[in-house]
Amino acid sequence: MLRPSSSKCARSSEGTSSSEGTGLSKVTIGSEPAAEPAAAPTTAPLLRLEKRSPSTFAGWQARFFDLDTHSFTYYADEERRTFKGAVPLELVTKISVEQDIMSLHIPGRSFELRLPSDAPAAVLVDLKAKLLSAVSAAKMNSGDDDAQSHASKLPAQYWRKLPEQHRVGSTQPDAYGLERDAATSRVGQRSRQAHPGYPQRAKVTGRDASWEVMYSGYAPPVFSTPSDIDSITPDGSWAGPLVKDDVVSGHYRNPLGRTGLAGRGGLRRRGPNQEARLMLTRTDATGATLVAVVRGRQGDEWMLPGGFLPSTPGDDAPPLKTFEQTFRLQLASNPTTSEKELISRLFADHASAAQHTAASTAAAADSMADSTADSTVKAPLPSWLVYLGVTDSSANTDNAWVETAVAHFAMGNAEPFDFSPGSTIRDAKWIKIPQMGLSSEDRVASFWDDVRPLHRQWVRAALTHRPA
């Protein structure tokens, strides 16, 4: 999969103008004669696909698709004159590709898509990667690990409603019946919440959070705990190019926007603080999916294994060995011979799959070299990496934030693995992932609600990636 699009769309600054994301022209105003009127807003070209009609007689129909951070919107024409529908990304439960047909599932509806006969096959591979990334990011930003349980509250045929961000003159970031506006946007909401040990934050509404919005009265307190690595300059970020802050010298702007607190807070690094999280799942005898969770030496909250990386933050995703080391250090400090073999086999299989993907991508790039389509094919991130980007955390500040790489490794129907926690881990166990929409009693019985909320969202988003 590719990096979450929401991370890149959320950031703005002088270094990267907001016009790059919206297609609006930049206009310089001065004392010289009046400039030419700004050109009409331009938009990125739509992707032409064929969509199977729900009607038995209509068959496959040409449609033109636009993917943003909220929805996968489609029109009957390339000029966007005739809106036909929109797939809300946070409600997508499954994406699969079988025999060159991609299927997207949302509550009450499924969509079947395929490429036109003249399109390179690599386009579908790239589209699936982008969709998985966008769906993961949308679920993270929704603030709800069980968004599908609210589908009954949506209007009938909600996928036929034009999202507000596509309406002429609209300033709302989200719609299709979910009743949200900029003032109540949940993007960056956790970053604006209270955090243990932090001073009270300056008030920031969802409307004022964006760096694009002028906020003349904004004067957040500055707070940083001592750190021996504060002076280390990051090499990059998983959320896009770093942007210098024009208020706090030598610091960077949080890509999620204003948080009400400047400085580093309790984070050790200015700018991105990158962590790796391991999502290990298996299936029990009843067919239920279980996930491995741990508790550290401090606190009672269960979470996915992992932690902050010691290396200087950069653009590259953590290698496979990082997650294998996490497994061995936190879950298998004293494994049996058979458990050692199981761990080695699990990661060896994924290493082989990653090499095959890289080879396939190189071949696709060669086949597209002479195509009229965009011939720039970037190597996709490995399939086991289900999220790579900025994390909405209450530990974040205006100038320091958490970024996370979440990797999913499925053990299938393997025998139960008896954990032997490492020195930094107090306890480790398997817990059952409840089905969507279960009663609160059933959820409590599974211990699911004892898991850190954001980590529950990662698990829900990762399970969307399971093959058909």
C-alpha positions as CSV (number, residue, x, y, z in Angstrom):
1,M,0.0,0.0,0.0
2,L,1.0,3.6,-0.3
3,R,1.2,6.3,2.3
4,P,-2.1,7.6,3.6
5,S,-3.3,10.4,1.5
6,S,-4.9,12.2,4.5
7,S,-1.4,12.8,6.0
8,K,-0.3,14.7,2.9
9,C,-3.6,16.6,2.4
10,A,-3.7,17.7,6.0
11,R,-0.5,19.7,5.9
12,S,0.0,23.1,4.4
13,S,2.5,25.9,4.6
14,E,4.5,28.5,2.7
15,G,6.8,25.7,1.5
16,T,3.9,23.8,0.0
17,S,1.1,26.0,-1.0
18,S,-2.5,24.8,-0.4
19,S,-3.0,25.5,-4.1
20,E,-1.2,22.3,-4.9
21,G,-3.8,20.3,-3.2
22,T,-6.9,22.2,-4.5
23,G,-5.8,23.2,-8.0
24,L,-6.4,26.9,-7.2
25,S,-4.1,29.4,-8.8
26,K,-1.8,31.6,-6.6
27,V,-2.3,35.4,-7.1
28,T,0.2,38.0,-6.0
29,I,-1.4,41.3,-5.0
30,G,0.8,44.5,-5.1
31,S,0.9,48.1,-6.2
32,E,1.6,47.2,-9.9
33,P,-1.3,47.3,-12.4
34,A,-4.0,44.8,-11.7
35,A,-3.1,41.3,-12.4
36,E,-4.9,39.2,-14.9
37,P,-8.0,37.5,-13.3
38,A,-7.1,34.2,-11.7
39,A,-7.7,31.2,-13.9
40,A,-10.7,29.0,-13.2
41,P,-9.9,26.3,-10.7
42,T,-8.3,23.3,-12.2
43,T,-8.7,19.7,-11.0
44,A,-6.8,16.5,-11.5
45,P,-8.0,14.3,-14.4
46,L,-10.5,11.6,-13.4
47,L,-9.7,7.9,-13.7
48,R,-11.8,6.1,-16.3
49,L,-13.1,2.7,-15.1
50,E,-15.9,0.4,-16.0
51,K,-18.5,-0.2,-13.3
52,R,-21.0,-3.0,-13.2
53,S,-24.5,-1.6,-13.0
54,P,-26.8,-3.1,-10.3
55,S,-29.3,-3.5,-13.2
56,T,-29.0,-6.9,-14.8
57,F,-29.6,-5.3,-18.3
58,A,-27.2,-2.4,-18.1
59,G,-24.1,-4.4,-17.7
60,W,-20.7,-2.6,-17.6
61,Q,-20.8,1.2,-17.9
62,A,-18.0,3.8,-18.3
63,R,-17.5,6.0,-15.2
64,F,-15.0,8.6,-14.2
65,F,-13.6,8.4,-10.6
66,D,-12.0,10.8,-8.2
67,L,-10.3,9.6,-5.0
68,D,-9.8,12.1,-2.1
69,T,-9.5,11.7,1.7
70,H,-13.2,11.2,2.2
71,S,-14.7,9.4,-0.7
72,F,-14.3,7.6,-4.0
73,T,-16.6,9.7,-6.2
74,Y,-17.7,8.9,-9.7
75,Y,-19.4,10.7,-12.6
76,A,-20.9,9.8,-15.9
77,D,-18.6,12.2,-17.8
78,E,-15.0,13.4,-17.5
79,E,-16.2,17.0,-17.0
80,R,-17.9,16.1,-13.7
81,R,-21.3,17.4,-15.0
82,T,-23.3,14.3,-14.0
83,F,-22.7,13.0,-10.5
84,K,-23.5,9.3,-10.1
85,G,-22.3,8.2,-6.7
86,A,-19.7,8.3,-3.9
87,V,-18.2,5.5,-1.8
88,P,-17.6,6.8,1.7
89,L,-14.1,5.5,2.5
90,E,-14.5,5.2,6.3
91,L,-17.4,2.8,5.7
92,V,-15.5,0.4,3.4
93,T,-15.4,-3.0,4.9
94,K,-13.5,-4.9,2.3
95,I,-11.5,-4.4,-1.0
96,S,-10.6,-7.4,-3.1
97,V,-9.4,-8.1,-6.7
98,E,-10.3,-11.3,-8.4
99,Q,-9.9,-12.0,-12.2
100,D,-9.2,-8.4,-12.9
101,I,-12.3,-7.2,-11.2
102,M,-12.0,-5.0,-8.1
103,S,-14.8,-5.2,-5.5
104,L,-15.5,-2.5,-2.8
105,H,-17.9,-3.3,0.0
106,I,-19.8,-0.9,2.2
107,P,-22.9,-1.5,4.3
108,G,-25.9,-2.2,2.1
109,R,-23.9,-2.0,-1.2
110,S,-21.0,-3.4,-3.2
111,F,-19.2,-2.0,-6.2
112,E,-17.5,-4.0,-9.0
113,L,-15.0,-2.2,-11.1
114,R,-12.6,-3.1,-13.9
115,L,-10.2,-1.3,-16.2
116,P,-11.0,-0.4,-19.8
117,S,-9.5,-2.9,-22.3
118,D,-6.7,-0.5,-23.3
119,A,-5.5,0.3,-19.8
120,P,-2.2,-1.3,-18.4
121,A,-2.9,-3.9,-15.8
122,A,-0.5,-2.1,-13.4
123,V,-3.1,0.7,-13.0
124,L,-5.4,-1.6,-11.1
125,V,-2.6,-2.7,-8.8
126,D,-1.7,1.0,-8.1
127,L,-5.4,1.9,-7.6
128,K,-5.9,-0.9,-5.0
129,A,-2.9,0.3,-3.1
130,K,-4.1,3.9,-3.1
131,L,-7.6,2.8,-2.0
132,L,-6.4,0.7,0.8
133,S,-4.2,3.6,2.0
134,A,-7.1,6.1,1.7
135,V,-9.5,3.7,3.5
136,S,-7.0,3.2,6.4
137,A,-6.5,6.9,6.8
138,A,-10.2,7.6,6.6
139,K,-10.9,5.1,9.4
140,M,-8.1,6.6,11.5
141,N,-9.6,10.1,11.1
142,S,-13.1,8.9,11.7
143,G,-12.4,8.6,15.5
144,D,-14.5,5.4,15.6
145,D,-13.2,1.9,15.3
146,D,-16.7,0.6,14.6
147,A,-18.1,3.1,12.1
148,Q,-20.0,0.4,10.2
149,S,-22.2,-0.1,13.2
150,H,-23.7,3.4,12.5
151,A,-24.7,2.6,9.0
152,S,-28.4,2.2,10.0
153,K,-28.3,6.0,10.8
154,L,-27.4,6.9,7.3
155,P,-30.0,7.9,4.8
156,A,-31.2,5.4,2.2
157,Q,-28.8,5.0,-0.7
158,Y,-26.4,7.4,1.0
159,W,-23.8,6.6,-1.6
160,R,-25.8,8.6,-4.2
161,K,-25.4,11.8,-2.2
162,L,-22.7,14.2,-3.6
163,P,-20.0,14.8,-0.9
164,E,-19.9,18.5,0.2
165,Q,-16.3,18.9,-0.8
166,H,-17.3,18.4,-4.4
167,R,-20.1,21.0,-4.4
168,V,-19.5,24.3,-6.0
169,G,-18.5,26.9,-3.4
170,S,-18.5,24.4,-0.5
171,T,-16.3,24.9,2.5
172,Q,-17.3,21.7,4.3
173,P,-14.8,18.9,4.4
174,D,-17.3,16.0,4.6
175,A,-20.9,15.0,4.0
176,Y,-22.9,12.2,2.3
177,G,-25.3,12.3,5.3
178,L,-22.7,12.1,8.1
179,E,-23.6,15.6,9.3
180,R,-20.1,17.0,9.9
181,D,-18.7,20.5,9.2
182,A,-15.3,22.1,9.6
183,A,-16.0,23.3,13.2
184,T,-16.5,19.7,14.4
185,S,-14.0,18.0,12.1
186,R,-12.5,15.0,13.9
187,V,-9.2,15.2,11.9
188,G,-6.6,16.1,14.6
189,Q,-9.1,15.9,17.4
190,R,-7.0,13.8,19.7
191,S,-4.0,16.1,19.1
192,R,-6.1,19.0,20.6
193,Q,-7.1,17.0,23.8
194,A,-5.5,17.2,27.3
195,H,-2.5,15.0,27.9
196,P,-1.1,13.9,31.3
197,G,1.7,16.3,32.4
198,Y,0.9,18.9,29.7
199,P,-0.2,22.5,30.5
200,Q,-3.7,23.5,29.4
201,R,-3.9,24.0,25.7
202,A,-5.1,27.1,23.9
203,K,-8.5,26.6,22.5
204,V,-8.5,25.4,18.9
205,T,-11.7,24.5,17.1
206,G,-11.8,22.1,14.1
207,R,-12.3,25.2,11.9
208,D,-9.2,26.9,13.2
209,A,-6.9,23.9,13.3
210,S,-5.7,24.1,9.7
211,W,-2.5,26.1,9.1
212,E,-4.3,27.5,6.0
213,V,-6.8,29.4,8.2
214,M,-5.7,32.8,9.6
215,Y,-5.9,32.7,13.4
216,S,-4.5,36.1,14.5
217,G,-5.2,35.6,18.2
218,Y,-3.5,32.2,18.4
219,A,-0.9,32.3,21.2
220,P,-0.3,28.7,22.5
221,P,1.8,28.0,25.6
222,V,5.2,26.6,24.9
223,F,6.1,23.3,26.7
224,S,9.1,20.9,26.2
225,T,10.4,18.3,28.6
226,P,14.2,17.8,28.7
227,S,15.6,15.6,25.9
228,D,19.1,14.5,24.9
229,I,18.2,14.2,21.2
230,D,16.3,17.5,20.8
231,S,19.0,19.0,18.6
232,I,19.0,16.1,16.1
233,T,17.5,17.2,12.8
234,P,15.1,14.7,11.1
235,D,15.9,13.4,7.7
236,G,12.3,13.2,6.6
237,S,8.7,12.3,7.5
238,W,6.1,9.7,6.6
239,A,3.6,12.5,6.3
240,G,5.3,14.3,3.4
241,P,7.9,17.1,3.3
242,L,8.7,18.8,6.6
243,V,7.6,22.4,6.9
244,K,9.4,24.9,9.2
245,D,7.4,26.8,11.7
246,D,7.6,30.6,11.4
247,V,6.7,31.1,15.1
248,V,9.0,28.7,17.0
249,S,12.5,28.9,15.5
250,G,14.1,25.7,14.3
251,H,10.9,23.7,14.7
252,Y,8.4,22.1,12.3
253,R,4.7,22.3,11.8
254,N,2.4,19.4,12.8
255,P,0.8,18.2,9.5
256,L,-2.5,17.7,11.4
257,G,-2.6,21.4,12.2
258,R,-2.7,23.5,15.3
259,T,-3.0,21.7,18.6
260,G,-3.1,24.5,21.2
261,L,0.4,23.8,22.5
262,A,3.8,24.7,21.0
263,G,7.2,23.1,21.7
264,R,7.9,19.4,21.9
265,G,5.6,18.4,24.8
266,G,6.8,15.1,26.2
267,L,8.1,13.8,22.9
268,R,11.8,13.6,22.6
269,R,12.3,14.8,19.1
270,R,11.2,18.0,17.3
271,G,9.1,17.2,14.2
272,P,8.3,13.5,13.6
273,N,8.7,10.9,16.4
274,Q,8.4,7.6,14.5
275,E,7.2,4.3,16.0
276,A,6.6,0.8,14.7
277,R,3.6,-1.3,15.8
278,L,3.2,-5.0,15.2
279,M,-0.3,-6.4,14.5
280,L,-0.1,-10.2,14.9
281,T,-3.3,-12.1,14.3
282,R,-4.4,-15.8,14.3
283,T,-7.7,-17.7,13.8
284,D,-9.0,-19.9,16.6
285,A,-11.0,-23.2,16.3
286,T,-14.3,-21.3,16.1
287,G,-13.1,-19.1,13.2
288,A,-12.8,-16.0,15.3
289,T,-9.8,-13.6,14.7
290,L,-7.5,-12.9,17.6
291,V,-4.9,-10.2,18.0
292,A,-1.8,-10.1,20.2
293,V,-1.7,-7.2,22.7
294,V,0.7,-6.2,25.5
295,R,0.9,-4.0,28.6
296,G,4.0,-2.1,29.5
297,R,5.6,-1.8,32.9
298,Q,3.6,1.3,33.5
299,G,-0.2,1.7,33.0
300,D,-3.0,-0.8,32.5
301,E,-3.8,0.0,28.9
302,W,-3.4,-2.8,26.4
303,M,-1.8,-2.0,23.1
304,L,-0.2,-3.4,20.0
305,P,3.5,-4.5,20.5
306,G,6.1,-1.9,19.4
307,G,7.5,1.5,20.3
308,F,9.5,4.4,19.2
309,L,12.4,3.8,16.8
310,P,15.9,4.8,17.8
311,S,17.0,5.8,14.4
312,T,16.7,9.4,13.0
313,P,13.3,9.9,11.4
314,G,13.3,9.7,7.6
315,D,11.1,9.0,4.6
316,D,11.7,5.2,4.4
317,A,9.4,2.7,6.0
318,P,10.8,0.4,8.6
319,P,12.3,-2.9,7.2
320,L,10.8,-6.3,7.9
321,K,13.5,-7.1,10.4
322,T,12.2,-4.2,12.7
323,F,8.9,-6.0,13.2
324,E,10.6,-9.4,13.6
325,Q,12.8,-7.9,16.3
326,T,9.6,-6.5,18.0
327,F,8.1,-10.0,18.0
328,R,11.2,-11.6,19.5
329,L,11.9,-8.9,22.1
330,Q,8.4,-8.3,23.4
331,L,6.5,-11.5,22.8
332,A,9.0,-14.3,22.5
333,S,12.0,-13.6,24.8
334,N,12.2,-17.3,25.7
335,P,10.8,-19.3,22.8
336,T,10.8,-23.0,22.4
337,T,12.5,-24.6,19.4
338,S,9.2,-25.0,17.5
339,E,8.3,-21.4,18.3
340,K,11.6,-20.2,16.9
341,E,10.9,-22.1,13.7
342,L,7.4,-20.6,13.5
343,I,8.7,-17.0,13.8
344,S,11.4,-17.6,11.3
345,R,9.0,-19.1,8.8
346,L,6.4,-16.4,9.3
347,F,8.8,-13.6,8.4
348,A,10.7,-15.5,5.7
349,D,7.4,-16.0,3.9
350,H,6.6,-12.3,4.0
351,A,10.2,-11.4,2.9
352,S,9.7,-13.6,-0.2
353,A,6.3,-12.0,-1.0
354,A,7.9,-8.6,-0.7
355,Q,10.6,-9.5,-3.2
356,H,8.0,-10.9,-5.6
357,T,6.0,-7.6,-5.4
358,A,9.1,-5.6,-6.1
359,A,9.9,-7.7,-9.2
360,S,6.3,-7.4,-10.4
361,T,6.4,-3.6,-10.0
362,A,9.6,-3.3,-12.0
363,A,8.1,-5.4,-14.8
364,A,5.0,-3.2,-14.7
365,A,7.1,-0.1,-15.0
366,D,8.9,-1.6,-18.0
367,S,5.6,-2.5,-19.7
368,M,4.2,1.1,-19.2
369,A,7.3,2.9,-20.4
370,D,5.9,3.5,-23.9
371,S,2.3,4.0,-22.7
372,T,0.6,7.3,-23.0
373,A,-0.5,7.0,-19.4
374,D,1.7,8.2,-16.6
375,S,4.8,6.0,-16.8
376,T,6.1,6.8,-13.4
377,V,5.4,3.7,-11.3
378,K,6.6,3.9,-7.8
379,A,7.4,0.7,-6.0
380,P,4.5,0.0,-3.6
381,L,5.2,-0.5,0.0
382,P,4.9,-4.2,1.1
383,S,1.5,-5.7,1.6
384,W,2.1,-6.3,5.3
385,L,2.5,-2.6,6.0
386,V,-1.1,-1.4,6.5
387,Y,-0.5,2.1,7.8
388,L,2.4,4.6,7.4
389,G,1.8,8.2,8.4
390,V,1.0,10.8,11.1
391,T,-0.8,9.6,14.2
392,D,-3.5,11.7,15.9
393,S,-2.3,11.5,19.5
394,S,-2.8,13.7,22.6
395,A,1.0,13.6,23.0
396,N,1.2,15.8,19.8
397,T,2.0,19.5,19.8
398,D,2.3,22.1,17.1
399,N,6.0,21.3,16.6
400,A,6.3,17.6,17.5
401,W,4.1,14.7,16.6
402,V,3.9,10.9,16.5
403,E,4.1,9.0,13.2
404,T,3.4,5.2,13.0
405,A,4.1,2.3,10.8
406,V,1.7,-0.6,11.5
407,A,2.5,-4.0,10.1
408,H,0.1,-6.9,10.0
409,F,1.2,-10.5,10.1
410,A,-1.4,-13.2,10.0
411,M,-0.5,-16.6,11.5
412,G,-3.6,-18.3,10.1
413,N,-4.8,-21.4,11.9
414,A,-1.4,-22.0,13.6
415,E,-1.3,-23.5,17.1
416,P,-1.7,-21.0,19.9
417,F,1.5,-19.2,20.6
418,D,2.5,-19.0,24.3
419,F,4.0,-15.6,24.8
420,S,7.1,-15.0,26.9
421,P,7.1,-11.2,27.4
422,G,10.4,-9.3,27.3
423,S,11.9,-7.1,30.0
424,T,9.9,-4.0,29.0
425,I,6.6,-5.8,28.9
426,R,4.5,-6.7,31.9
427,D,2.0,-9.0,30.2
428,A,0.9,-10.2,26.8
429,K,-2.1,-12.1,25.6
430,W,-4.4,-12.9,22.7
431,I,-7.8,-11.1,22.6
432,K,-10.8,-11.8,20.3
433,I,-11.7,-9.1,17.8
434,P,-15.5,-8.7,18.1
435,Q,-17.7,-8.5,15.1
436,M,-18.9,-5.1,14.0
437,G,-22.0,-3.8,15.8
438,L,-21.9,-6.2,18.8
439,S,-23.6,-5.2,22.0
440,S,-21.6,-3.5,24.7
441,E,-21.9,-6.6,26.8
442,D,-20.3,-8.8,24.2
443,R,-17.6,-6.2,23.6
444,V,-16.7,-6.1,27.3
445,A,-16.6,-9.8,27.5
446,S,-13.9,-9.9,24.8
447,F,-11.7,-7.3,26.6
448,W,-11.8,-5.4,23.3
449,D,-12.6,-2.1,25.0
450,D,-9.5,-2.4,27.2
451,V,-7.3,-1.8,24.1
452,R,-6.1,1.7,23.3
453,P,-8.8,3.2,21.0
454,L,-6.4,4.2,18.3
455,H,-4.9,0.7,18.2
456,R,-8.4,-0.7,17.8
457,Q,-8.9,1.5,14.8
458,W,-5.6,0.2,13.3
459,V,-6.8,-3.4,13.7
460,R,-10.2,-2.6,12.1
461,A,-8.5,-0.8,9.2
462,A,-6.0,-3.6,8.7
463,L,-8.6,-6.3,8.5
464,T,-10.1,-4.4,5.5
465,H,-6.9,-5.5,3.7
466,R,-7.6,-9.3,4.0
467,P,-7.8,-11.0,0.6
468,A,-11.1,-12.5,-0.7
